[in-house]
Amino acid sequence: MPYLLDACQSAGQMPLDVQELGCDFLSATGRKFLRGPRGTGFLYASKAIMERHEPPVLDLHSAEWVAPDRYEMAATARRYENWENYIAGKVGLGVAVDYALSWGLENIQERNRLLADDLRERLGMIPGVTVRDAGVDRCAIVSFSHDRYKPEEVMQRLADQGIAIGNSAPGSTRLDFEARRLPDLCRASVHYLNTEEEVALLAAAVAGL
Ligand SMILES: *Cc1c(COP(=O)(O)O)cnc(C)c1O
């Protein structure tokens, strides 16, 4: 059974080591913590899985038609690529990856951890607000709920003050939501470019609802 890890929310906010993770495939998007162009992403495939896995569709890039009844797949993960592709987006994604690497993923993670933990601490002190993040090593996405306001209302009220947050409903992570009986959640993502002042402003805006 192939092990595919969807790392869309992780790529660009923490180091990812496919050897250590032991995954066969890892997929990610460019437009989230990597800060790359929308409509870009990448797939990693291990050498071992490529010995027994064939893509559902083969295109010019991915295989060579070597005899009337035979084709040979590309030896590399190129076999998963389409022939036609989004060149400008790929260039932008490459620049975004280089930019993240120039800061260093360890440094990005450390900075994000500082900001996110600060935000959790500030939100946790507000009456009626519950921080919902589980796990020991928590990431830059801060999930919380408010006793009196639905996420849409919180989002709107914060947007009026120039603060952008998102929300999460069971449809995005049904297993976790149902197992933990979570209400719809507000989701505030910090990144290294945010400042401590902005974190304090966000918490103050929630406190002022
Ligand atoms: C955002 C996200 C996706 C989809 O990424 P797109 O950029 O919309 O293609 C897939 N899986 C997870 C876990 C995500 O967070």
The ligand as a Gaussian input file, in Angstrom:
#p B3LYP/6-31G(d) Opt

LIG

0 1
 C       -4.627000      23.536000       0.529000
 C       -4.567000      22.090000       0.606000
 C       -4.704000      21.311000      -0.533000
 C       -4.954000      21.897000      -1.903000
 O       -3.967000      22.810000      -2.309000
 P       -4.251000      23.679000      -3.634000
 O       -3.211000      24.737000      -3.657000
 O       -5.640000      24.215000      -3.488000
 O       -4.154000      22.724000      -4.766000
 C       -4.642000      19.943000      -0.401000
 N       -4.440000      19.362000       0.803000
 C       -4.294000      20.080000       1.924000
 C       -4.054000      19.377000       3.242000
 C       -4.354000      21.457000       1.876000
 O       -4.204000      22.168000       3.006000

